[in-house]
């Protein structure tokens, strides 16, 4: 299992390096920003769900 993990890490590193070489900085920034936006939305959704659950328990 650990070997597979390291192989995946290596492949991801190589893929990341290739993307870094061929992609424009703007495009990379957009992709990173998109990831952050998704995380923010997920966090907000979780907060809402927790609040609803708490209200339900009361």
Beta strands, then each sheet from edge to edge (+ up, - down):
end
